[in-house]
């Protein structure tokens, strides 16, 4: 630290009453000792005020750290909401979902436009609340469109009605599989959304829902579908999925859709007992026209947002090294007054 900076900080501490400057007649710092070697008079900086108020400073430090954690969580939540809303609007436009997407984009821009360059935590949390309402509205519009597509498809079918409230069991899996909900989406929702438009999901949304795929990309960022497919080839043996199960999935789903399915399974690998068996079950459902990657990815996105919301509410866990990389924390005037202590 440069001497000028050190002197400036010392002057602030003196003004706050945290240290006391005891100057000698000649301005030097030294200690005068007695005959037995004990210090009778010391010149320099007296740190006794800090020692006397140690407990108070400890409480203040904890309050500052709690505020920084809350601010960090709020900023992370804001970033995720902004990214997800833009991607959902893009999906609605690309998939041809009826709706005033221009108005939705204007509402989004009006909300985030109120954010100054350096916003306090309270304002960030308020903006997050408004963005979450907008997020839910967009998601409901997409799901309503999917449900209406499914209803129209059922009405246009000829022949008997097929009751599908109890979908095929997954007992045919390699080591047995308990339930479709292990992957975060149940079979009934998959059936309701299987008639979505055939256009592929945007790569950005898939990566947002399956961030674990980025860790497998051999140290390179996934920018194109070929990078994503290469990462899927690495994930398959890690999940213990046999070559035959993978070839069947490729034949039934196609290379890109099979890779998306594999990425979703890998994202929830800790909740799936038999990834190979689950992939075989989804492959069979795809042959019957009862499976789409859309609801699987949407379920992962919803789970991700719910986890971020729960983290924002609990604010649990000690601060990590990421706190040091945040923007500089500004102390309030009330905090500075508390540091100065009572007027003497």
C-alpha positions as CSV (number, residue, x, y, z in Angstrom):
1,X,0.0,0.0,0.0
2,X,1.5,3.4,-0.9
3,X,2.4,5.6,2.1
4,X,-0.1,8.3,1.0
5,X,-2.9,5.8,1.0
6,X,-1.9,4.5,4.4
7,X,-1.9,8.0,5.8
8,X,-5.3,8.7,4.3
9,X,-6.8,5.6,5.9
10,X,-5.2,6.4,9.3
11,X,-6.7,9.9,9.2
12,X,-10.1,8.4,8.6
13,X,-9.7,6.0,11.6
14,X,-8.6,8.9,13.8
15,X,-11.6,11.0,12.7
16,X,-13.9,8.0,13.6
17,X,-12.3,7.7,17.0
18,X,-11.1,4.1,16.4
19,X,-7.5,5.0,17.1
20,X,-5.9,7.8,19.0
21,X,-2.8,9.6,17.8
22,X,-0.3,10.3,20.6
23,X,2.4,12.5,19.1
24,X,5.7,13.0,20.9
25,X,7.3,16.5,21.1
26,X,9.4,15.8,18.1
27,X,6.7,14.0,16.1
28,X,8.4,10.6,16.3
29,X,7.0,7.3,17.5
30,X,8.9,5.7,20.3
31,X,8.3,4.2,23.8
32,X,9.9,5.4,27.0
33,X,10.7,2.5,29.4
34,X,11.2,2.5,33.1
35,X,14.1,1.0,35.1
36,X,12.6,-2.5,35.0
37,X,12.0,-2.4,31.3
38,X,8.3,-1.7,31.4
39,X,6.8,0.9,29.1
40,X,5.9,4.1,30.9
41,X,4.9,6.3,28.0
42,X,4.4,5.3,24.3
43,X,4.1,7.7,21.5
44,X,2.4,6.8,18.2
45,X,-1.1,5.2,17.7
46,X,-3.2,4.1,20.6
47,X,-5.5,1.1,19.6
48,X,-7.4,0.8,22.9
49,X,-10.7,2.2,21.4
50,X,-10.8,-0.8,19.0
51,X,-10.2,-3.3,21.8
52,X,-12.9,-1.7,23.9
53,X,-15.5,-1.9,21.1
54,X,-14.4,-5.3,19.7
55,X,-17.8,-6.9,20.3
56,X,-19.6,-4.0,18.7
57,X,-17.4,-4.2,15.6
58,X,-17.9,-8.0,15.4
59,X,-21.7,-7.4,15.2
60,X,-21.3,-4.7,12.7
61,X,-19.0,-6.9,10.5
62,X,-21.6,-9.7,10.6
63,X,-24.3,-7.2,9.5
64,X,-22.1,-6.0,6.6
65,X,-21.4,-9.6,5.5
66,X,-25.1,-10.5,5.7
67,X,-26.0,-7.4,3.6
68,X,-23.3,-8.4,1.0
69,X,-24.7,-12.0,0.8
70,X,-28.2,-10.7,0.4
71,X,-27.1,-8.3,-2.3
72,X,-25.2,-11.0,-4.1
73,X,-28.2,-13.3,-4.1
74,X,-30.4,-10.5,-5.4
75,X,-28.1,-9.8,-8.3
76,X,-27.8,-13.5,-9.2
77,X,-31.6,-13.8,-9.2
78,X,-31.9,-10.6,-11.3
79,X,-29.4,-12.0,-13.9
80,X,-31.2,-15.3,-14.2
81,X,-34.6,-13.7,-14.5
82,X,-33.4,-11.3,-17.2
83,X,-31.8,-14.2,-19.2
84,X,-34.7,-16.5,-18.9
85,X,-37.3,-13.9,-19.9
86,X,-35.4,-13.0,-23.0
87,X,-35.0,-16.6,-24.0
88,X,-38.7,-17.4,-23.3
89,X,-39.8,-14.5,-25.5
90,X,-37.5,-15.6,-28.3
91,X,-38.9,-19.1,-28.0
92,X,-42.5,-17.8,-28.2
93,X,-41.6,-15.9,-31.3
94,X,-39.7,-18.7,-33.0
95,X,-42.3,-21.3,-32.2
96,X,-45.1,-19.1,-33.5
97,X,-47.0,-19.0,-30.2
98,X,-49.9,-16.6,-30.4
99,X,-49.4,-13.5,-28.2
100,X,-48.3,-9.9,-28.1
101,X,-44.6,-10.7,-27.7
102,X,-43.7,-7.1,-28.7
103,X,-45.7,-5.8,-25.7
104,X,-44.0,-8.4,-23.5
105,X,-40.6,-7.3,-24.6
106,X,-41.6,-3.6,-24.0
107,X,-42.8,-4.5,-20.5
108,X,-39.5,-6.2,-19.8
109,X,-37.4,-3.3,-21.1
110,X,-39.5,-0.8,-19.0
111,X,-38.8,-2.8,-15.9
112,X,-35.1,-3.2,-16.4
113,X,-34.8,0.3,-17.6
114,X,-35.4,1.6,-14.1
115,X,-32.2,0.0,-12.9
116,X,-29.5,2.6,-12.4
117,X,-25.8,1.7,-12.8
118,X,-25.4,1.2,-9.1
119,X,-28.7,0.0,-7.6
120,X,-29.2,-0.6,-3.9
121,X,-30.3,-4.1,-2.8
122,X,-33.9,-3.0,-2.1
123,X,-34.4,-1.8,-5.6
124,X,-32.8,-4.9,-7.1
125,X,-35.2,-7.1,-5.1
126,X,-38.2,-4.9,-6.1
127,X,-37.2,-5.3,-9.8
128,X,-36.8,-9.0,-9.4
129,X,-40.3,-9.3,-8.0
130,X,-41.8,-7.5,-11.1
131,X,-39.6,-9.6,-13.4
132,X,-40.8,-12.8,-11.7
133,X,-44.4,-11.9,-12.3
134,X,-43.6,-11.2,-16.0
135,X,-41.7,-14.6,-16.2
136,X,-44.8,-16.4,-14.8
137,X,-47.1,-14.7,-17.4
138,X,-44.8,-15.7,-20.3
139,X,-44.4,-19.3,-19.1
140,X,-48.2,-19.6,-18.6
141,X,-48.8,-18.3,-22.2
142,X,-46.4,-20.9,-23.6
143,X,-47.9,-23.8,-21.5
144,X,-51.4,-22.7,-22.5
145,X,-50.5,-22.8,-26.1
146,X,-49.0,-26.3,-25.6
147,X,-52.2,-27.5,-23.9
148,X,-54.4,-26.0,-26.7
149,X,-52.2,-27.7,-29.3
150,X,-52.7,-31.0,-27.6
151,X,-56.5,-30.5,-27.3
152,X,-56.8,-29.7,-30.9
153,X,-54.8,-32.7,-31.9
154,X,-57.1,-35.0,-29.7
155,X,-60.2,-33.5,-31.3
156,X,-58.9,-34.1,-34.8
157,X,-58.1,-37.8,-34.3
158,X,-60.4,-40.4,-35.7
159,X,-61.2,-43.7,-34.0
160,X,-61.4,-44.5,-30.3
161,X,-60.1,-42.2,-27.6
162,X,-57.0,-43.5,-25.9
163,X,-57.0,-42.8,-22.2
164,X,-53.4,-42.0,-21.2
165,X,-53.7,-41.0,-17.5
166,X,-51.7,-44.1,-16.6
167,X,-48.8,-44.2,-19.0
168,X,-46.7,-47.2,-19.8
169,X,-44.6,-48.4,-17.0
170,X,-40.8,-48.1,-17.1
171,X,-40.3,-51.6,-15.6
172,X,-38.7,-52.6,-18.9
173,X,-35.6,-50.6,-18.0
174,X,-32.2,-52.2,-17.6
175,X,-32.1,-52.2,-13.8
176,X,-35.6,-51.0,-13.1
177,X,-36.7,-47.4,-12.8
178,X,-39.1,-46.0,-10.2
179,X,-40.8,-43.1,-11.8
180,X,-40.7,-40.6,-14.6
181,X,-40.6,-37.8,-12.0
182,X,-37.0,-38.7,-11.4
183,X,-36.1,-36.5,-14.3
184,X,-38.2,-33.6,-13.0
185,X,-41.1,-34.0,-15.4
186,X,-43.9,-36.6,-15.2
187,X,-45.2,-38.6,-18.1
188,X,-48.6,-36.9,-18.1
189,X,-47.1,-33.4,-18.8
190,X,-44.9,-35.0,-21.5
191,X,-48.1,-36.3,-23.2
192,X,-49.8,-32.9,-22.9
193,X,-46.9,-31.2,-24.7
194,X,-45.9,-33.8,-27.3
195,X,-47.7,-31.9,-30.1
196,X,-45.6,-28.8,-29.9
197,X,-44.2,-27.4,-33.2
198,X,-41.4,-29.5,-34.5
199,X,-38.9,-26.7,-34.5
200,X,-35.8,-27.4,-32.4
201,X,-35.2,-25.8,-29.0
202,X,-32.7,-23.0,-29.1
203,X,-29.3,-24.1,-27.9
204,X,-29.1,-21.2,-25.4
205,X,-32.2,-22.5,-23.6
206,X,-30.9,-26.0,-23.5
207,X,-27.6,-24.9,-22.0
208,X,-29.4,-22.8,-19.5
209,X,-31.5,-25.7,-18.4
210,X,-28.5,-28.2,-18.4
211,X,-25.5,-26.2,-17.2
212,X,-23.6,-29.4,-16.3
213,X,-22.9,-30.0,-20.0
214,X,-20.5,-27.0,-20.0
215,X,-18.3,-28.9,-17.6
216,X,-17.9,-31.8,-20.0
217,X,-17.0,-29.8,-23.1
218,X,-13.3,-30.5,-22.7
219,X,-12.6,-27.0,-21.4
220,X,-14.2,-25.3,-24.4
221,X,-17.4,-23.2,-24.5
222,X,-20.3,-24.8,-26.2
223,X,-21.2,-22.4,-29.0
224,X,-22.7,-24.6,-31.7
225,X,-24.8,-27.8,-31.8
226,X,-21.7,-29.7,-33.0
227,X,-20.0,-28.8,-29.7
228,X,-23.1,-29.9,-27.8
229,X,-23.3,-33.3,-29.7
230,X,-19.6,-33.9,-29.0
231,X,-20.2,-33.3,-25.3
232,X,-23.1,-35.7,-25.4
233,X,-20.8,-38.4,-26.7
234,X,-18.7,-37.9,-23.6
235,X,-21.6,-37.9,-21.2
236,X,-23.1,-41.2,-22.4
237,X,-20.4,-43.6,-21.1
238,X,-20.2,-41.5,-17.9
239,X,-23.9,-42.3,-17.2
240,X,-23.3,-46.0,-18.0
241,X,-25.7,-46.0,-21.0
242,X,-25.0,-48.9,-23.3
243,X,-24.3,-48.4,-27.0
244,X,-27.4,-50.2,-28.0
245,X,-29.6,-48.0,-25.9
246,X,-27.9,-44.9,-27.4
247,X,-28.3,-46.2,-31.0
248,X,-32.0,-46.8,-30.4
249,X,-32.4,-43.3,-29.0
250,X,-30.7,-41.8,-32.0
251,X,-32.9,-43.8,-34.4
252,X,-36.1,-42.7,-32.6
253,X,-35.3,-39.1,-31.6
254,X,-32.7,-38.0,-34.1
255,X,-29.2,-36.9,-33.1
256,X,-30.0,-33.5,-31.8
257,X,-33.1,-34.4,-29.8
258,X,-31.3,-37.5,-28.3
259,X,-28.4,-35.3,-27.2
260,X,-30.9,-32.9,-25.5
261,X,-32.6,-35.8,-23.7
262,X,-29.2,-37.1,-22.6
263,X,-28.2,-33.7,-21.3
264,X,-31.4,-33.5,-19.2
265,X,-30.8,-36.9,-17.8
266,X,-27.2,-35.9,-16.9
267,X,-28.5,-32.8,-15.2
268,X,-30.6,-34.9,-12.9
269,X,-28.3,-37.9,-12.8
270,X,-28.3,-37.9,-9.0
271,X,-32.1,-38.5,-9.0
272,X,-32.2,-41.2,-11.6
273,X,-31.4,-44.8,-10.5
274,X,-30.9,-46.2,-14.0
275,X,-30.1,-43.6,-16.7
276,X,-29.9,-46.3,-19.4
277,X,-33.3,-47.7,-18.5
278,X,-34.8,-44.3,-18.4
279,X,-33.4,-43.4,-21.8
280,X,-34.9,-46.7,-23.2
281,X,-38.3,-45.8,-21.7
282,X,-38.2,-42.3,-23.3
283,X,-37.1,-43.8,-26.6
284,X,-40.1,-46.1,-26.6
285,X,-42.4,-43.2,-25.8
286,X,-40.8,-41.3,-28.6
287,X,-41.7,-44.1,-31.0
288,X,-45.3,-43.8,-29.9
289,X,-45.3,-40.0,-30.4
290,X,-45.7,-39.5,-26.6
291,X,-42.4,-37.7,-25.8
292,X,-41.0,-34.3,-26.5
293,X,-37.9,-32.6,-25.1
294,X,-39.8,-29.3,-24.6
295,X,-41.5,-30.2,-21.2
296,X,-38.3,-31.8,-19.9
297,X,-36.3,-28.6,-20.6
298,X,-39.1,-26.4,-19.2
299,X,-39.2,-28.5,-16.0
300,X,-35.5,-28.0,-15.5
301,X,-35.8,-24.3,-16.0
302,X,-38.6,-24.1,-13.5
303,X,-36.7,-26.1,-10.9
304,X,-33.7,-23.8,-11.4
305,X,-35.7,-20.7,-10.8
306,X,-37.4,-22.2,-7.8
307,X,-34.0,-23.1,-6.3
308,X,-32.8,-19.5,-6.9
309,X,-35.9,-18.1,-5.2
310,X,-35.5,-20.4,-2.2
311,X,-31.8,-19.4,-1.9
312,X,-32.8,-15.7,-2.0
313,X,-35.3,-16.3,0.8
314,X,-33.0,-18.3,3.1
315,X,-29.7,-16.4,2.6
316,X,-27.9,-19.4,4.1
317,X,-24.3,-20.2,4.0
318,X,-21.1,-18.2,4.8
319,X,-19.7,-15.8,2.4
320,X,-17.3,-17.2,-0.1
321,X,-14.4,-15.8,-2.1
322,X,-16.8,-14.5,-4.6
323,X,-17.6,-11.7,-2.3
324,X,-14.2,-10.2,-2.9
325,X,-14.9,-10.0,-6.6
326,X,-18.1,-8.0,-6.2
327,X,-18.2,-4.3,-6.6
328,X,-17.1,-2.2,-3.8
329,X,-19.4,-2.1,-0.8
330,X,-20.3,1.4,0.3
331,X,-21.0,2.1,4.0
332,X,-24.1,4.0,4.8
333,X,-24.0,7.3,6.9
334,X,-25.8,5.5,9.7
335,X,-23.0,2.9,9.8
336,X,-20.3,5.6,9.8
337,X,-22.1,7.3,12.7
338,X,-22.1,4.1,14.7
339,X,-18.4,3.6,14.0
340,X,-17.6,7.0,15.4
341,X,-19.4,6.1,18.7
342,X,-21.0,8.6,21.1
343,X,-19.9,12.1,20.9
344,X,-17.3,13.0,23.6
